[in-house]
Amino acid sequence: MIEFLLSLDNPSAKIVLDVSKTQDSEMGDGTTSVAVLCAESLREPEKLVHQRIPSQMIIRGRTKAIIVARSDLDRCSKG
């Protein structure tokens, strides 16, 4: 198990670290992949916030995207 000794002040960085810790404790591998995926999923909405798109619209859009992605993953895994 990897020991994390970082002290972070940035909330987004803390989220990425927590996801990576969880991945390491559950699977023991793939921490870099989930860290990159998590960081990217935090970066994209930030761009929308800077464009002054209301946060509720961003959340609704992400929720719809998650539903579509899960559906596609289910379809691919069965097919």
N, C-alpha and C positions, 0 to 999 in steps of 0.2 A: 504494500500500500504506500502511496506517495504521501509524504507529510508536507503540508502547506504552511509556510512560515511567512506569509505576506501580510502586511498591514495596509489595508486599502481604505481610502476616504471616499472614493467615487462609488456611488450606489450601483452604477452599471457594471463596474469592475467586480463588485461584490457578488452580483448576480452570476456573472460568468464564472467566477471562482466557485460559487456554491454548486452550479451545474456540473462543473468539472469534478468537484469532490464527490458528488452523488454518483456520477458515472464511474469514477474510480472505485468507490465502495461497492457499487452494485455489480459492475462488470469487470473491473480491473484493467480495462483497456478502452481506448477510444476517447480519452480525455481531450486530446487536441482537436479531434473532429467536433465534439460537442461544444468545445469552447469557441471554435471558429463559427459554427452554426448559431450559437447563442449570441455572440457578439454581432454577427451580421443581422440577426433578427431584432436586435436593439438599435442598430445603426439606421436601418431603413425608416422606421417610424420617426426618428429624430429629424430626418430630412423633411418629412411632411410637417412636423411641428414648426420647423423654420420657414415653411411656406405658409404658415398661419392656418393650416387646416385644423379644425376643431378636434380635440382629442377623442370625443365620442365617435366622430366619423372614422377616425383611425382605428379605434377599437372595433367598431362594427365591421369595417373592412377586413381586419385581421381575423375576426371570428368567422366570417364567411370564407376566407382563404383557408383557414384550418379545417373547416367542414369539407371543402372541396378536396384538400390534400389528403385527408383521412379517407375519404371515399375512393380517391384514385389509388391510394396505397392498398386499401382493402381489395379493390378490383384486381390490381396487379399481383397481389399475394395469392389470390385464389385462381388466377388464370394461367 
